[in-house]
Amino acid sequence: MQGLTMAIAFGVSALVFFLSPLYGLILYLATLAWYPIYLTVKVGTIDFSAERIVILAIFANLFLRTNLPSKFKLIWLDKLVIVYFLCEIASGVITTKSQGMFLENRAGAVLNTALPYFAIRIIITNKDQYLTMLKAILVVSAPLAIIGFYQCLTGHNPVGFMLKYHAWSASRQIAGYTPSGRKGLFRANVTFNVSIMFGLFFAMFGPACAGLMRNINKNKLIYVIGIGLMGVGVFSSMSSGPWLAALIAILFLAFYRFRKHWRLALMVVVLMCASVDIISNRHFYDILGDLTLNPATAWYRSELFERALFKGGMSGHWLTGFGYDVDPGWGPKIDGRAHTDIVNHFLLILSCFGLFGLVPFFVVNIEVIRKFVDAYKASILESDRWIVWCLAAGLLGVAGAFMSVSLFDQTITVYYIMIGFAGVMPAIVTKREQKSIVKPKQSSFRVPGFVST
């Protein structure tokens, strides 16, 4: 499969140089979604997935063929993202025995997260481009959701055989694709490692794509169907984490009409959670666990949270963590399992990099919230405010899901792409020369409503 991976990666990379940077991003997104990240080209001990090669081509194209990098100006969010990665590296250098392996791991993380983030920040400069990206997301995602629904119903994954060529999991190479059932259906994953990440892909992008609905007036039914298929993708995963992210996002979208009462709503939510803790002998997150698809795994997640924070799990490791390659040993103390499955993104960062990594991560997300507030206040058109609200819904949903999942593979890239969208949002909604309705033009890569840039 290395030959196929190389052919696809270099073929797409070549196309990047014949297209505008925006359409290069779209090709990258398609590669991310449609070609498994676990199929790689090995260069020594380094695994280059197809999307890693394509993102390097995008930056080569930017610097060699455009003047966009010279126009780019760092904002606070950019600086904080950089600081966050530097803090992780500093923490890991202290805690990790094999520093060469650690730096190799962080280099891969930069390719998967920082470069896609800065690609968005450099390339997306106006509202038309942003709406085009949302339309591209729907076009890329819709067929994936349909195949996922087919897998959910039948248990057959048309590309499941590729797991036998998994680059870093010997167990998956041996087992190949094995259908995983739940509630009489099957958990779809298609080109993703696991079904949870498959569902989160749609749960994160879906709410953002809902921003199209107040910004288009042609082929509207097509986009309604596309957004509906995003929901189908979430459902097909049959996983509580994506369902939770989607539920939070949908509730936030529905609250748009009542947004002036946000203080009252926030107070009600806090009082409800506090009441559960006061009246019963259980925490509110334990009660929510009873509503998941698998209450047993929900119990593990709440115990993991308490073990790490309140039962001495981080004792002696609060500052820099255990290291990225060290099991903190919480699993055996919770349910006797041999390893610790850290199904909480906040705890994953805390375990690997301590507060030295977690605090900058929180600061980055606080700055994202500030960007949303600035963009919302600067918006004059209702359609602009709706765009901001929908993107915020997607990130709020996944933030809620962080308590039950940790991001990896394609979804960590999607997360940083959406943070990149947040970074450009104030500039998008304040450029009044941009029209609120996108008119289609001729393009070599065209679907209904697309705009060439």
C-alpha positions in Angstrom: 0.0 0.0 0.0 3.0 2.3 0.3 3.1 2.6 -3.5 -0.6 3.5 -3.7 -0.2 6.0 -0.9 2.7 7.6 -2.6 0.9 7.7 -6.0 -2.2 9.4 -4.4 -0.2 11.8 -2.3 2.1 13.0 -5.1 -0.7 13.0 -7.6 -2.8 15.3 -5.4 0.2 17.4 -4.5 0.9 17.9 -8.2 -2.7 19.1 -8.7 -2.2 21.6 -5.9 0.3 23.5 -8.1 -2.2 23.9 -10.9 -5.0 25.2 -8.7 -5.6 28.3 -6.6 -4.6 28.0 -2.9 -8.3 27.7 -2.0 -8.9 24.7 -4.2 -5.6 23.2 -2.9 -7.2 23.3 0.5 -10.2 21.6 -0.8 -8.1 18.8 -2.3 -6.3 18.5 1.1 -9.7 18.2 2.8 -10.8 15.5 0.4 -7.6 13.5 1.0 -8.0 13.9 4.7 -11.5 12.4 4.6 -11.2 9.9 1.9 -7.8 8.3 2.2 -7.1 6.4 5.5 -4.5 8.1 7.7 -3.1 4.8 8.8 -1.8 4.1 5.3 1.6 5.8 5.1 4.9 6.1 3.2 7.7 5.2 5.6 10.9 7.3 5.4 13.2 5.8 7.9 11.2 5.7 11.2 8.9 8.5 10.0 5.4 7.8 8.7 4.2 10.2 6.0 0.4 9.9 5.4 -1.0 11.3 2.2 -2.5 14.4 3.9 0.9 15.2 5.4 2.5 15.2 2.0 -0.3 17.3 0.5 -0.1 19.9 3.3 3.6 20.3 2.6 2.7 20.8 -1.1 0.2 23.5 -0.2 2.8 25.5 1.7 5.3 25.0 -1.1 2.7 26.4 -3.5 2.0 29.3 -1.2 5.6 30.4 -0.9 6.7 29.6 -4.4 3.7 30.8 -6.5 1.8 33.4 -4.4 2.3 36.5 -2.3 -0.1 35.4 0.4 2.6 34.7 3.0 3.9 38.2 2.7 0.4 39.6 3.4 -0.1 37.4 6.4 0.0 39.1 9.9 0.2 37.2 13.1 -2.7 37.7 15.5 -2.8 36.7 19.2 -4.5 33.4 18.4 -1.6 32.5 16.1 1.0 33.3 18.8 -0.9 31.3 21.4 -1.1 28.3 19.2 2.7 28.5 18.7 3.2 28.9 22.5 1.0 25.9 23.1 3.1 23.7 20.9 6.4 25.0 22.4 5.1 24.3 25.9 4.3 20.8 24.9 7.7 20.3 23.5 9.4 21.8 26.6 7.3 19.5 28.9 8.0 16.5 26.7 11.8 17.1 26.6 11.8 17.0 30.4 9.7 13.9 30.9 10.4 11.7 27.8 13.4 9.3 27.9 13.6 8.9 24.1 13.8 12.5 23.1 14.5 11.7 19.5 11.2 9.7 19.3 9.4 12.5 21.1 10.6 15.2 18.7 9.6 13.0 15.8 6.1 12.6 17.3 5.8 16.4 17.7 7.0 17.0 14.2 4.1 14.8 13.1 1.7 16.7 15.3 2.8 20.0 13.7 2.1 18.5 10.2 -1.4 17.3 11.4 -2.4 20.4 13.3 -0.3 23.6 13.1 0.2 23.5 9.3 -3.5 23.0 8.5 -4.3 25.8 11.0 -1.9 28.3 9.4 -3.0 27.2 5.9 -6.5 28.3 6.8 -5.3 31.5 8.3 -3.2 32.4 5.3 -5.6 31.4 2.5 -9.1 32.2 3.8 -9.3 36.0 3.6 -13.0 36.8 2.8 -16.5 35.6 3.2 -16.8 34.1 -0.3 -13.8 31.9 0.3 -15.2 30.7 3.6 -18.6 29.9 2.1 -16.8 28.0 -0.7 -15.0 25.9 1.9 -18.2 25.1 3.7 -19.7 23.9 0.4 -16.6 21.8 -0.3 -17.0 20.2 3.1 -20.5 19.1 2.3 -19.4 17.8 -1.1 -16.6 15.8 0.5 -18.6 14.6 3.4 -21.9 13.6 1.8 -20.7 10.4 0.0 -18.7 9.4 3.1 -21.9 9.7 5.2 -23.8 7.5 2.7 -21.2 4.8 2.8 -21.1 5.1 6.6 -24.9 4.5 6.7 -24.5 1.5 4.5 -21.9 0.1 6.8 -24.1 0.9 9.8 -26.9 -1.2 8.4 -24.9 -4.1 6.9 -21.7 -4.2 8.9 -19.8 -4.2 5.6 -17.0 -1.6 5.1 -16.0 -1.4 1.4 -12.6 -0.2 2.3 -12.1 -2.2 5.5 -9.6 -4.5 3.9 -7.1 -1.6 4.0 -6.8 -2.1 7.8 -4.5 -5.1 7.0 -1.9 -2.6 5.9 -2.1 -0.5 9.0 1.2 1.4 9.5 1.5 1.2 13.3 -0.9 -1.4 14.6 0.1 -5.0 14.3 -3.2 -6.2 15.9 -5.2 -4.4 13.2 -2.9 -5.9 10.5 -3.8 -9.3 11.8 -7.5 -8.9 12.4 -8.3 -6.6 9.5 -11.8 -5.1 9.6 -14.1 -6.7 12.2 -17.7 -5.4 12.4 -18.6 -3.8 15.7 -22.2 -4.1 16.6 -24.3 -1.9 18.9 -28.1 -1.7 19.4 -28.8 -4.1 16.5 -26.7 -1.9 14.1 -23.0 -1.6 13.3 -20.6 1.2 14.1 -19.4 2.8 10.9 -15.8 4.0 10.5 -15.2 3.7 6.7 -11.8 5.4 6.1 -11.2 6.2 9.8 -9.4 4.2 12.5 -12.4 4.0 14.8 -16.1 4.8 14.6 -15.9 7.6 17.3 -13.5 9.7 15.1 -15.7 9.0 12.1 -18.8 10.4 13.9 -16.9 13.4 15.3 -15.8 14.4 11.8 -19.5 15.1 10.9 -20.4 16.4 14.4 -17.7 19.1 14.2 -18.1 20.2 10.6 -21.9 19.8 10.3 -22.9 22.7 12.6 -20.4 25.0 10.8 -21.9 24.1 7.4 -25.4 25.1 8.8 -24.0 28.6 8.4 -24.7 28.3 4.7 -28.5 28.3 5.2 -28.8 32.1 5.6 -26.2 32.9 3.0 -27.4 31.1 -0.1 -30.6 31.4 -2.2 -29.9 29.0 -5.1 -29.9 25.2 -4.9 -30.9 25.5 -1.3 -32.4 22.0 -1.2 -29.0 20.5 -2.2 -27.4 22.1 0.9 -30.3 21.1 3.2 -29.7 17.5 2.0 -26.0 17.9 2.5 -26.4 19.1 6.1 -28.9 16.3 6.7 -26.3 13.8 5.6 -23.9 15.2 8.1 -26.4 14.1 10.7 -26.5 10.7 9.1 -22.8 10.4 9.4 -23.0 11.2 13.1 -25.7 8.6 13.6 -23.9 5.9 11.7 -21.0 6.0 14.1 -23.3 4.6 16.8 -21.0 6.3 19.3 -22.0 8.4 22.3 -19.2 11.0 22.0 -20.2 12.2 18.5 -23.9 12.1 19.5 -23.1 14.2 22.5 -21.2 16.7 20.4 -24.0 16.9 17.9 -26.7 17.3 20.6 -24.8 20.2 22.2 -24.3 21.9 18.9 -28.0 21.5 17.9 -29.2 22.9 21.2 -26.8 25.8 20.8 -28.1 26.4 17.2 -31.7 26.3 18.5 -30.8 28.8 21.2 -30.0 31.4 18.5 -33.5 32.9 18.6 -33.2 33.3 22.4 -29.5 34.4 22.5 -30.3 37.6 24.3 -31.2 35.5 27.4 -27.8 33.7 27.5 -27.1 34.8 31.1 -30.3 33.3 32.3 -29.8 30.1 30.3 -26.2 29.8 31.7 -27.5 30.3 35.2 -30.2 27.6 34.8 -27.7 25.1 33.5 -25.3 25.7 36.4 -28.1 25.5 38.9 -29.3 22.2 37.4 -25.9 20.6 37.6 -25.3 21.9 41.1 -28.8 20.6 42.2 -27.9 17.1 41.1 -24.7 17.1 43.1 -26.5 18.5 46.2 -29.7 16.4 46.1 -28.3 13.0 45.0 -25.1 11.1 46.0 -23.9 11.3 42.4 -22.2 13.9 40.3 -24.1 15.4 37.4 -21.8 13.8 34.9 -22.6 10.4 36.4 -26.3 11.0 35.7 -25.6 12.0 32.1 -23.6 8.8 31.7 -26.8 6.8 32.2 -28.2 8.4 29.1 -25.4 7.2 26.8 -25.4 4.2 24.4 -23.2 2.2 26.8 -23.6 3.2 30.5 -20.7 0.9 31.5 -18.2 2.9 29.4 -19.7 6.1 30.7 -19.0 4.9 34.2 -15.4 4.3 33.3 -15.1 7.9 31.9 -16.4 9.5 35.1 -14.1 7.3 37.2 -11.2 8.2 35.0 -12.0 11.9 35.6 -12.2 11.4 39.4 -9.1 9.2 39.6 -7.0 11.7 37.7 -8.1 14.9 39.5 -9.4 13.9 43.0 -7.8 10.5 43.9 -4.2 11.3 43.5 -3.8 10.2 39.9 -1.6 13.2 39.0 0.3 13.3 42.3 3.9 14.3 41.6 3.2 14.9 37.9 1.0 18.0 37.9 3.5 20.4 36.4 4.9 18.5 33.3 2.8 15.3 33.3 4.0 11.7 32.9 5.3 12.1 29.3 3.6 11.4 26.0 4.7 7.7 25.9 4.0 6.8 29.6 0.8 5.1 30.9 -0.2 6.9 34.1 -1.5 3.7 35.5 -5.1 4.7 36.2 -6.7 1.9 34.2 -5.8 -1.0 36.5 -7.1 1.0 39.5 -10.4 1.7 37.9 -11.5 -1.6 36.4 -8.4 -3.8 36.3 -7.6 -3.3 32.6 -3.9 -3.5 31.7 -3.7 0.0 30.3 -5.3 3.4 30.7 -7.6 4.4 27.9 -7.7 8.2 28.4 -11.0 9.0 26.8 -11.0 12.6 27.8 -9.1 15.1 25.7 -8.3 17.4 28.7 -7.0 14.6 30.7 -4.9 13.3 27.8 -3.1 16.7 27.6 -2.8 16.8 31.4 -1.4 13.3 31.6 1.1 13.8 28.7 2.2 17.4 29.4 0.8 18.4 32.8 -0.4 21.9 33.5 2.5 23.1 31.4 0.5 21.9 28.4 -3.1 22.1 29.6 -3.1 25.8 30.7 -1.9 27.0 27.2 -4.5 24.8 25.6 -7.2 26.5 27.7 -5.8 29.9 26.9 -6.0 29.1 23.1 -9.6 28.2 23.5 -10.4 31.3 25.5 -8.9 33.3 22.7 -11.1 31.4 20.2 -14.1 32.5 22.3 -12.9 36.1 22.2 -12.6 35.9 18.4 -16.2 34.7 18.2 -17.4 37.5 20.5 -15.5 40.1 18.4 -16.8 38.7 15.2 -20.4 38.6 16.4 -20.3 42.2 17.7 -18.7 43.4 14.5 -21.4 41.7 12.3 -23.9 44.0 10.7 -25.8 41.4 8.6 -27.9 38.8 10.3 -26.3 36.2 7.9 -22.9 37.1 9.2 -24.0 36.6 12.8 -25.4 33.2 11.9 -22.1 32.1 10.3 -20.3 33.0 13.5 -22.9 31.3 15.7 -22.8 28.0 13.6 -19.0 27.8 13.7 -19.1 28.4 17.5 -21.7 25.6 17.8 -19.4 23.1 16.2 -16.5 23.9 18.5 -18.8 24.1 21.6 -20.1 20.6 20.7 -16.7 19.0 20.5 -15.6 20.9 23.7 -18.5 19.1 25.5 -17.5 15.8 23.9 -13.9 16.3 25.2 -15.2 14.9 28.5 -15.8 11.5 26.9 -13.4 11.3 24.0 -9.8 12.4 23.1 -9.1 13.5 19.6 -6.6 11.8 17.3 -6.1 11.0 13.6 -8.3 13.1 11.2 -10.4 14.7 13.9 -7.5 16.5 15.6 -6.8 18.1 12.2 -10.4 19.1 11.8 -10.3 20.7 15.2 -7.4 22.9 14.2 -9.0 23.7 10.9 -12.0 25.0 12.8 -9.8 27.0 15.1 -8.3 28.5 12.0 -11.8 29.4 10.8 -12.3 31.1 14.2 -9.2 33.1 13.7 -10.3 34.5 10.3 -13.9 35.1 11.3 -13.6 38.7 12.5 -12.0 39.7 9.2 -14.6 37.9 7.2 -17.6 39.5 8.7 -16.2 43.0 8.8 -15.2 43.2 5.1 -18.3 44.8 3.9 -17.3 44.7 0.2 -18.0 41.0 0.3 -21.5 40.0 -0.8 -23.6 38.0 1.6 -24.8 35.7 -1.2 -22.3 33.8 -3.3 -22.8 33.7 -7.0 -21.4 30.8 -9.0 -18.7 31.3 -11.6 -17.0 29.0 -14.0 -14.3 26.8 -12.5 -12.4 23.7 -13.4 -13.6 22.2 -10.1 -17.2 23.0 -9.9 -20.3 22.0 -8.0 -23.5 24.0 -7.7 -22.8 27.2 -5.9 -19.0 27.0 -5.9 -16.9 30.1 -6.5 -13.5 30.1 -8.1 -10.9 32.0 -6.2 
